[in-house]
Amino acid sequence: MNTNLKTALEKETYPMGTWLSVGHPAIAEVSASSAVDFVLIDTEHTTISLETVENMARAVEAIDSPTDTVVRIPWNDPVRLKRVLDIGIDGVMVPMIDTAEEARNLVEAMRYPPEGTRGIASGRAAEYGDSFTEYVENANGSFTTIAQIESKAGLENAEEIAAVGGIDALFVGPADMSGALGVFGQENPQELADAMDRVIQAARNARIAVGTLTVNTDDVTDRIQRGFDFLIVGKDTATLSTANREAREIYDQAVATQHKTQ
């Protein structure tokens, strides 16, 4: 049975996610109850452990909603993939996919033999053995598999990567991609826009989905109109800091107004 996100991408219903970099189940729980289609737990640029990922996934499942849990792993590592999938999450995002061969290795690592190389074990995903046979028989191809395009090599090979069977979506990593293009920190550089268009076209040609991240809501309309099929909108740390700054500004204005009336 396919995950909710995989089905949404296939049906082109524009699913939206949120980015989690704070390793606590409460963050996942609150996010899952906030009408997002999926949460992305980042274990590439954070200290979040697999045990914490498992507890965050439990928190998402505890909310009676269709929200999926997707995990970004640190690298295209079959051992890491195996351990994350055994937790029972719904999908993975893998950074720095630069070639079609790397994409094929990713797909194979997510599938049991004979289709792939994933090791067979009765972990949480298989209800600790209670549904072992059923899980193994149905797991292959059921997860959402997202390949990140965020380097010059990945950009050059985007069409070949998109054409690999088992890749459900490409995902433009805007920070790394802008860095690779030498335009990191610039406001709306044309080079990044052109790269996005190229990845979008590669996905279109392969008839798979394509997404990206926007930390704030300012770029949402542009990204959808540009042709992205799904977005991760917002990041927990950025949302928290923005809310605190806005609260501080309102508070300071109220205090200043009070002083003027005294």
N, C-alpha and C positions, 0 to 999 in steps of 0.2 A: 504494500500500500504506500503510495507516494505521500510525502509530507505536504502540509498545507501550502508552504511557500513554493514548493516545486509545482504544485497544481496551479497556484496563482500565476506563476511565471508562464506556464504553458497556456493558460487561458487569457493572458495579457490583461490582468485586472489591476495593474499598477500597485503592487504591494509596497508598503513603507515600513522601514525598520528604524531602530535607534541603536546607537553605539555605546557599549558599556566597557569602561576601563577601570571602574572601581569594583574590586573583588568582594562583593558582599551580596548575599541572597536577597536582602531587602531592596537593593537597587534593581535587581532583576524582577522582583515581585511587583514593585511599584510600576516599573516600565511595562510589564506584561498586562497590567490592569489599566493602561492608558491608551488603549485602542490602537496599538501598533501591531503590525502583522508578524513581525519577528524582532527578536533582540539579537544583536551581534556581540558576543563576548570576545574581547580582544586579548589573546595570550601571546601575541608577538611583541608588543611594546609595553607590556605590563608585567607585574610579578604574580599574576593570578595563576594558582596551581591547578592541577587536574582535580584535586579534591574540592577546591572552591568551585570550579566549573560544574562539578557534579551537584553540589548544593545549590548553585544558582539555577541549574536546570530543574531541580526539584521545586524550587520556588516558582518558576514559570509554570510548571505543570500544576502546581497547587491552585493557580488561578483558573477558574472555569472559563477559559477563553481559547480561541484557536491559535494563539501566539506560538510561533516556532522558536526554538533556540538554535542559533547558528554560532559556530565557534571559529574564530580565525586562529589558526595554528601558527607557530613561529616560522616554519619552513616546510617545504614539500618533502616531509619525512614520513615514510611508511609506518615506522614504529609509533610516532606521535599520532598519526591518523588512526591507527588501530586502537590505541588507548582512548582517544577521544570518542570514537564511534562506540566503543564498548560501554561508555557512560550512558548512551541512549539519547544523544542529541539528534537534531533533525537535519543538520547540514553543516558543511564546512566551507570556509573561505581560505584559500591558500595564496600567500603572497609570492610575488616575483616569479610568476610563470612566464618563462622567456621563449620556450620552444614547444612545438607539438609533441616532441618526445617527453618533455616534462609533464605535459598535460596528460599524455597516455599513462605515464607512471602514476600520476595522481589517481586517475580513474581505476587503474588496476589495484592500487593499494586500498581502495574503498570497496572492493568486491571480493567475495569468497571464491576459492577455486571451484570449477576450472576457469571461470571468467577473469579471476584476478588472483591476488596474492595475500589477501587479508587473512590473518591468523584466526582460527576458530576457537572461541572460548565462551563460557557461560557467564558473562558479566551482567551488569545491570540492564543493558539493552535487551537481553534475553530473559529478563526477570529471574536472573540468577539460576537459570536452568529450567525453570518451570515451563517456558515456551521455547526451549532451546532449538529443537528441530524446526519448528514453525518459523522462528526468527531467521535462522540460517537460510531456509528455503526462500524467504521473501525479502531479505535485506538488500540484495544486489539491485542497484539502480533506483532504490527508493529514496535515497537522501538527496538533498539539494547540494550540488557541487558547483562552487563558484571559483573561477580562476582570476586572480588579480593581474591586470596588465599595468605595470608601473615602471617600466624601463624602456630604453630605446630598442633593445632586442625584442622585448615583448611587443612593442608597437610595430616593429618591422614584421613580426611573425603572427600578428593578431588573427589574420584570416586562417592560417593553418591551425592555430590553437583553437579557434572557434569551431573548426570543422571536426575536431576530435569527438567521437561518440562518447556520451556520458558526461560531457561538460554541459551544465544547464545554463550557465551565465558567465559572461565576462564582467569584470568590475574594474573601472578605472580608479587607481589609487592617486588622487589628485596631488598629494604632497610629494610623494616619491617621483611621480611623473614630472611634475614641474621642476623638481630638483634635477632630474635626469636631462631635462631640456634646457637647464640653465636659467630658469625664470622663477625660481622659488622666491616667494615674498612679494612678487609683483601683483598688482591688482588686475585681474581678468586678462592675463596675457594671451595674445592671439595664438601663440605656439601651443598652449595647453588646450585651447578651444579646437584647434586643428587636430590635435592628438585625440581628443574626445570624439570628434566626428569620424576619425579613421576607425576607432574601435567600435563605434556604433554601427558603422557600415559593415565591418567584419562580422559583427553579431547578426546583422540583418541578412547578410548573404548566407549565413549558416542556419538561419531561422532559430536562433537562441536569444535569450534575454541579455540585456546589458544594463548595468547600474553604476552608481558612483555615490560618494559621500559629500554632503554639504553640511558643514558644522552649524550654520544658522539658516534661517528660512529665507534670507534675501535672494538666494540663487535657485530656489525651488522651481519657480515658474520657468526660468531660462532652461534649466536642466530637462524638465519635462518637454518643453517645446523643442529642445534640441534633438530629442529622440530617445532619451533614457526610459527604460521600461519599469525601473524600480529605483528607489532612493533610500539611502540611510540618512535621515534628517536629524541632526543634533547628536551631541555627545554628552554623556552624563556630567563630566567635569566642566565642560563649557556651559552647559545649561545651568549648573549650580552657580558658577562664578558670575554669569550674566545676570541671573536673578538676584544675587547678592549685591552686585553693583547698582542695579536698578532700584533695589530697595534702599540702598544707601543714599542714592540721589534723591529719591522721594522724601526720605527722612530728613536729609539736610535742608531741602527746600521748606519742609514744614517747620523746622527749627528756625530757619532764617525768617520766615513769615511771622512766627511767634515773637521773635525778638523785635521786629519792626512795630508790632502792635503794643509793645510794653512801654 
